[in-house]
Amino acid sequence: MLEEALWQEQEECEQRRWVEEYEGKDMPAKAQAATNHLKLWEQVEKTDPQYTKPFSRGGGFRGTATNATYLARRATETFGPMGIGWGLEILDESLMEGAPLDDKGTRESIHKVRVKLWYLYEGQRGEVIQFGQTTFVGRNRNGIYGDEEAPKKSLTDAMSKCLSLLGFSADIYLGRYDDNKYVEEVAAEFREKQEAQARSQLPKITSKQLNELKTLIEETATDGTKFCRFFKVESLDQLPEPDYERARRMLEKKKRKEGNAA
């Protein structure tokens, strides 16, 4: 009963998806153009929660930070390897003098860098310019300090800002991470993608098992396309071997049920 319910749920999801696609074909040309302009944005706007962490700053400000290496990986997935499909170019950098830190003339120093991020997308080259900055000399609860990694942090800050303007992790910047329900939903979505990727690496059913399933599908007049969608494979020969027994039992149960009905 559970498997039948899951199969029914799968069919309902496919029906809703078909309706959305069908309605999309009737969209006005201007609306379709606007959607195309957001193609890249919508491709990269969601952030996997496992690569984020909360942070707080002075004045009670709280937010969500994204792992910079995760952003770089997402850019590589989208554009290609760094240096080939995308990259960073430092345009200039400087140290800015800030507020005094003591009565000896020591002043705050802020490292600032301006970078250009270039990328290749669908045969076209694009560029984004942004600033990054980090406190180089400052004061904390332990006194005056110097941060030797300030230049690296500024570069990372600038890269993240450039990518955000292209839509990378836009859900964070748009405040959607303030909604716990949204975070739960996007976490489930990324888990599903990871599981699908892991399933794709599993050994596939043998030719004998494939023929057995094809015979059962034919004997039970089962919709092969929907059957494959239920198991999240494009074709029956891509079915992971661990799913074979479950698939066979489902079809044999359907065959017995139809036989009893007759």
Phi, psi and omega per residue, in radians:
M1 nan -0.689 -3.137
L2 -1.110 -0.772 -3.128
E3 -1.122 -0.682 3.115
E4 -1.127 -0.686 3.125
A5 -1.139 -0.719 3.112
L6 -1.124 -0.697 3.123
W7 -1.110 -0.736 3.118
Q8 -1.106 -0.721 3.120
E9 -1.094 -0.689 3.112
Q10 -1.073 -0.750 -3.136
E11 -1.120 -0.676 3.114
E12 -1.137 -0.691 3.103
C13 -1.108 -0.722 3.131
E14 -1.131 -0.650 3.128
Q15 -1.134 -0.757 3.117
R16 -1.112 -0.694 3.126
R17 -1.108 -0.701 3.136
W18 -1.121 -0.726 3.130
V19 -1.075 -0.751 3.138
E20 -1.096 -0.746 3.126
E21 -1.161 -0.690 -3.131
Y22 -1.137 -0.780 3.128
E23 -1.139 -0.561 3.140
G24 -1.119 -0.512 3.138
K25 -1.167 -0.433 -3.115
D26 -1.651 0.128 3.125
M27 -1.143 2.505 3.070
P28 -1.024 2.684 -3.084
A29 -1.020 -0.683 -3.132
K30 -1.131 -0.686 3.130
A31 -1.157 -0.694 3.105
Q32 -1.120 -0.688 3.122
A33 -1.095 -0.738 3.125
A34 -1.099 -0.689 3.111
T35 -1.097 -0.712 3.123
N36 -1.105 -0.622 3.124
H37 -1.132 -0.455 -3.131
L38 -1.693 0.168 -3.069
K39 -1.000 -0.888 3.140
L40 -1.131 -0.782 -3.129
W41 -0.973 -0.877 -3.095
E42 -1.202 -0.384 3.128
Q43 -1.280 -0.520 -3.000
V44 -2.144 0.088 -3.006
E45 -1.283 -0.424 -3.092
K46 -1.499 2.489 -3.070
T47 -2.035 2.307 3.076
D48 -1.237 2.048 -3.068
P49 -0.996 -0.447 -3.107
Q50 -1.211 -0.196 3.105
Y51 -1.900 0.446 3.093
T52 -2.193 2.831 3.035
K53 -2.695 2.564 3.132
P54 -1.312 2.679 3.072
F55 -2.516 2.837 3.103
S56 -2.412 2.627 3.115
R57 -2.257 3.050 3.111
G58 -1.016 2.583 -3.140
G59 1.531 0.100 3.105
G60 1.468 0.165 -3.135
F61 -1.281 2.325 3.096
R62 -2.240 2.574 -3.130
G63 -2.774 -2.952 -3.142
T64 -2.178 2.224 3.127
A65 -1.796 2.545 3.125
T66 -1.863 2.421 3.112
N67 -1.096 2.183 -3.065
A68 -1.145 -0.622 3.122
T69 -1.172 -0.589 3.067
Y70 -1.110 -0.758 3.109
L71 -1.079 -0.717 3.118
A72 -1.109 -0.687 3.108
R73 -1.138 -0.721 3.116
R74 -1.095 -0.693 3.100
A75 -1.131 -0.678 3.116
T76 -1.169 -0.696 3.073
E77 -1.060 -0.606 -3.041
T78 -1.508 -0.758 -3.018
F79 -1.861 -0.421 -3.040
G80 2.048 3.119 -3.095
P81 -1.008 2.534 3.098
M82 -1.097 2.392 -3.084
G83 1.640 -0.270 3.115
I84 -2.070 -0.904 -3.141
G85 -1.727 -0.347 3.102
W86 -2.828 2.885 3.140
G87 -3.067 3.061 3.141
L88 -2.107 2.483 3.061
E89 -2.267 2.127 3.119
I90 -1.356 2.091 -3.129
L91 -1.501 -0.745 3.058
D92 -2.943 2.828 3.092
E93 -2.593 2.734 -3.104
S94 -2.803 2.944 3.047
L95 -1.929 2.214 3.128
M96 -1.811 2.391 3.132
E97 -1.498 2.348 -3.108
G98 -1.988 -2.561 -3.057
A99 -1.273 2.711 3.085
P100 -1.156 2.517 -3.107
L101 -1.865 -0.342 3.102
D102 -2.721 -3.053 -3.126
D103 -1.625 0.209 3.128
K104 -1.783 0.078 3.119
G105 1.669 0.016 3.098
T106 -1.268 2.264 -3.104
R107 -2.147 2.703 3.083
E108 -1.092 2.481 3.114
S109 -2.224 2.269 -3.088
I110 -2.083 2.210 3.092
H111 -1.490 2.257 -3.132
K112 -2.194 2.388 3.110
V113 -2.334 2.491 3.058
R114 -2.013 2.173 -3.071
V115 -2.208 2.764 3.016
K116 -2.037 2.138 3.049
L117 -1.729 2.131 3.085
W118 -1.928 2.693 -3.113
Y119 -2.723 2.757 3.074
L120 -1.992 2.197 -3.106
Y121 -2.480 2.064 3.130
E122 0.915 0.787 3.051
G123 1.435 0.049 -3.131
Q124 -2.109 2.613 3.103
R125 -1.743 2.353 3.102
G126 -2.210 2.795 3.137
E127 -2.445 2.507 3.067
V128 -2.349 2.336 3.128
I129 -1.999 2.317 3.124
Q130 -2.610 2.926 3.108
F131 -1.853 2.674 2.983
G132 -2.370 2.589 -3.133
Q133 -2.623 2.639 -3.136
T134 -2.587 2.501 3.069
T135 -1.181 2.151 -3.126
F136 -1.619 -0.789 3.042
V137 -2.225 2.173 -3.105
G138 -2.645 -2.915 3.139
R139 -2.300 2.389 3.015
N140 -2.285 -2.900 -3.067
R141 -1.113 -0.324 -3.134
N142 -1.651 -0.047 -3.130
G143 2.002 -2.790 -3.126
I144 -1.306 2.421 -3.112
Y145 -2.416 2.821 3.029
G146 -2.190 2.427 -3.103
D147 -1.953 1.811 -3.103
E148 -1.228 -0.268 3.131
E149 -1.658 0.186 -3.115
A150 -0.972 -0.787 3.135
P151 -1.032 -0.711 3.130
K152 -1.156 -0.707 -3.141
K153 -1.166 -0.651 3.118
S154 -1.136 -0.706 3.119
L155 -1.121 -0.736 3.099
T156 -1.108 -0.725 3.112
D157 -1.059 -0.779 -3.135
A158 -1.151 -0.719 3.117
M159 -1.061 -0.799 -3.133
S160 -1.075 -0.693 3.133
K161 -1.179 -0.698 3.098
C162 -1.076 -0.833 -3.117
L163 -1.140 -0.590 -3.138
S164 -1.117 -0.565 3.128
L165 -1.242 -0.309 3.064
L166 -1.593 -0.124 3.106
G167 1.954 -0.124 -3.123
F168 -1.085 2.181 -3.138
S169 0.971 0.607 -3.134
A170 -1.137 -0.435 -3.133
D171 -1.083 -0.519 3.090
I172 -1.252 -0.835 -3.098
Y173 -1.183 -0.423 3.112
L174 -1.513 0.022 3.066
G175 1.450 0.178 -3.089
R176 -1.251 -0.345 3.115
Y177 -1.326 -0.077 3.030
D178 -1.369 -0.218 -3.129
D179 -1.737 1.892 -3.104
N180 -1.049 -0.603 3.125
K181 -1.107 -0.730 3.116
Y182 -1.099 -0.757 -3.129
V183 -1.060 -0.719 3.118
E184 -1.112 -0.727 -3.116
E185 -1.159 -0.765 -3.117
V186 -1.238 -0.555 3.076
A187 -1.124 -0.738 3.117
A188 -1.126 -0.656 3.135
E189 -1.122 -0.754 3.136
F190 -1.220 -0.611 3.075
R191 -1.089 -0.717 -3.140
E192 -1.111 -0.712 3.118
K193 -1.125 -0.724 3.136
Q194 -1.156 -0.677 3.105
E195 -1.143 -0.705 3.124
A196 -1.111 -0.695 3.110
Q197 -1.137 -0.701 3.114
A198 -1.161 -0.673 3.115
R199 -1.119 -0.600 -3.118
S200 -1.157 -0.332 -3.134
Q201 -1.574 -0.138 -3.110
L202 -1.300 2.681 3.081
P203 -1.096 2.551 -3.087
K204 -1.628 2.889 -3.134
I205 -1.128 2.702 3.140
T206 -1.351 2.937 3.121
S207 -1.094 -0.613 3.112
K208 -1.134 -0.806 3.112
Q209 -1.112 -0.664 3.119
L210 -1.062 -0.809 -3.128
N211 -1.127 -0.652 3.113
E212 -1.095 -0.767 3.136
L213 -1.183 -0.693 3.107
K214 -1.061 -0.706 3.130
T215 -1.124 -0.776 3.135
L216 -1.135 -0.681 3.113
I217 -1.084 -0.727 3.130
E218 -1.189 -0.753 -3.111
E219 -1.158 -0.521 -3.109
T220 -1.750 0.080 -3.136
A221 0.931 0.679 3.137
T222 -1.384 2.462 3.071
D223 -1.253 1.862 -3.070
G224 -1.071 -0.618 -3.130
T225 -1.143 -0.806 3.133
K226 -1.169 -0.610 3.124
F227 -1.081 -0.748 3.113
C228 -1.166 -0.686 3.125
R229 -1.109 -0.643 3.128
F230 -1.044 -0.686 3.131
F231 -1.611 0.134 3.041
K232 1.013 0.824 3.048
V233 -2.280 2.656 -3.116
E234 -1.338 -0.563 3.126
S235 -2.547 2.774 -3.040
L236 -1.085 -0.578 -3.127
D237 -1.224 -0.161 3.087
Q238 -1.640 0.065 -3.132
L239 -1.126 2.214 3.105
P240 -1.097 2.480 -3.102
E241 -0.988 -0.659 3.119
P242 -1.083 -0.341 -3.136
D243 -1.578 -0.080 -3.044
Y244 -1.054 -0.855 -3.082
E245 -1.075 -0.724 3.131
R246 -1.103 -0.768 -3.141
A247 -1.110 -0.746 -3.127
R248 -1.126 -0.757 -3.138
R249 -1.097 -0.700 3.122
M250 -1.052 -0.791 -3.097
L251 -1.248 -0.674 3.127
E252 -1.195 -0.620 3.074
K253 -1.111 -0.731 3.112
K254 -1.139 -0.671 3.140
K255 -1.133 -0.758 3.120
R256 -1.141 -0.709 -3.133
K257 -1.094 -0.735 3.118
E258 -1.198 -0.613 3.110
G259 -1.151 -0.677 3.125
N260 -1.206 -0.633 3.135
A261 -1.143 -0.601 3.141
A262 -1.249 nan nan
